[in-house]
Amino acid sequence: MATYIEMAGHGMNASAVQEASHVGDTSLASEVNTPVRRPPQAVGQRMARAAIWMALDIGGGQILSFLTYMVVARILGPSQYGSFAIGMSLISIANCLLIQGFADSLIRLTDLKEEHISTTFWTNVAISASITLALQLASPLIAAAFHEPELAPVVWWLALLCLLQGLVSVQTVLCRREMDMAVFAIRSITAWVLGGITAIGMALAGFGVWSLVVCQLVQSVISLLVLWNATPWRPRLIFSVPAFRELAGFSRHVMAASLIGSLTERADTLVIGLFLDTTAVAYYALALRLLSAIAMATQIPIYQLVMPALSPMANDLANFRRKYHEIVILGHSIWMPIVTALGATVPILLPMAFGTKWEPAVPVTEVMCLVGLASGLSAFTGPALFALGRPDLHAKLNAARFVTTVLVLGVAAQFGILAVGIAWTSLMTLLVPLHLVVLHRVCGLEVKALVTDAVKVSLAGATMAIAMTGVGWLGLDKVTSLLLALLLGAATYLTTMETIFMRGYVTRMLELALRAAPLPFNLRKRSV
């Protein structure tokens, strides 16, 4: 689910702004400036409401991101974008320590104090400053390793993203801890509008890859300003060694798992860059970018909420298993059909959106879309293990994936970019059973029941793919064929899910979404 555009960066109606204002009203206690809990709500409804805000945040951001990416990619072409993809892969590996690292420990603490928050903030600032300096000093060596001189200044400036991330990581976690997600929508829409305008303007003016670099910096600065303005907490000159040790006991495993996971997510791009050229990197990056956009809009909103939703159930494994089963099937039922639809329409969609110079990316994209059939079953393993207090197991899973990714893709790269796509898809699918076995041993997950429901969802997706493929036999023009295939595919999937494979499931999910939706979607009176 990796993406080369920063995961943190992504109109707002009056009710959304009102929801966002709750962050400032209730998240802090005046005596100690630490978060307090709101009155208890049903976990399912509270999670669903937060997921809707996350979907508005990330989904809206992905639309703006995709439009920006599409316009800039048409202007720049594959080679320049390949250089940017390599640079962002390196930055994302470093940033994982800040996005999913030390600050995440704050979510699990039931007795959160000021010394915990301030200690975390200063620790992250120190880590981010060190990473930024190290990357800037190493940028000439990185450029030499990839035989790409232009990469040195690109990495130097992109390294500043690490420092900016370190300055907002605590504010981000405080909002996630309380599931106050509306503020992220404000951040995202503002960052992507201004960053997108900057990128497109600079690309048209002939700045090449620098249009993408400056876009990232603009987005990060805006994210910092919005989150600091929305969160009343401010860092104090406090660094508590006992608090640091308490947080480090958990976070060292989280950081190890995140680092290995990020290395694994980015290893493919780096391996391709070492063995092939930047154009091949760009074709692969485009395929992964499309999949990542879908994951960001469908799975990440749920992913961000799995740990805070499941952590209270860590000692109630029966409820934990039931809720995790529901979460996985929900994510799979949304992610899988969209990925399937992309694979069925990419020969028409990709050249139409990005231009004919990107047409060689079609075969690798088609192959990589097959990952949607099974990958949803392992999408939420990480936060589930974190909620159970076993980030060490997630680190081991990621280590296994990292080693196999480097070996398998290193060999596949010798046979071209299509072979890399086939190898990546096969590897992601074969790793799913390993995730399920680990969860079964840790929490007693009923693997057979989960796989059975997932297969039903995938059968509905396969039926949809057959219907969409049949549209191509009608001999219609490309635009009409694309629109008809999408409409027929959506209708087929929803109908077969509701009436054949998962009877009543679509209706139940719509009812849950409507109950959790913010005004004006939910007009039911709420208790105060």
Secondary structure, 3 states (H helix, E strand, C coil): CCCCCCCCCCCCCHHHHHHHHHHHHHCCCCCCCCCCCCCCCCHHHHHHHHHHHHHHHHHHHHHHHHHHHHHHHHHHCHHHHHHHHHHHHHHHHHHHHHHCCHHHHHHHCCCCCHHHHHHHHHHHHHHHHHHHHHHHHHHHHHHHHCCCCCHHHHHHHHCHHHHHHHCCHHHHHHHHHCCCCHHHHHHHHHHHHHHHHHHHHHHHCCCCCHHHHHHHHHHHHHHHHHHHHHCCCCCCCCCCHHHHHHHHHHHHHHHHHHHHHHHHHHHHHHHHHHHCCHHHHHHHHHHHHHHHHHHHHHCHHHHHHHHHHHHHHCCCHHHHHHHHHHHHHHHHHHHHHHHHHHHHHHHHHHHHHHCHHHHHHHHHHHHHHHHHHCHHHHCCHHHHHHHCCCHHHHHHHHHHHHHHHHHHHHHHHHHCHHHHHHHHHHHHHHCHHHHHHHHHHHHCCCHHHHHHHHHHHHHHHHHHHHHHHHHHHHCCCHHHHHHHHHHHHHHHHHHHHHHHHCCCHHHHHHHHHHHHCCCCCCCCCCCC
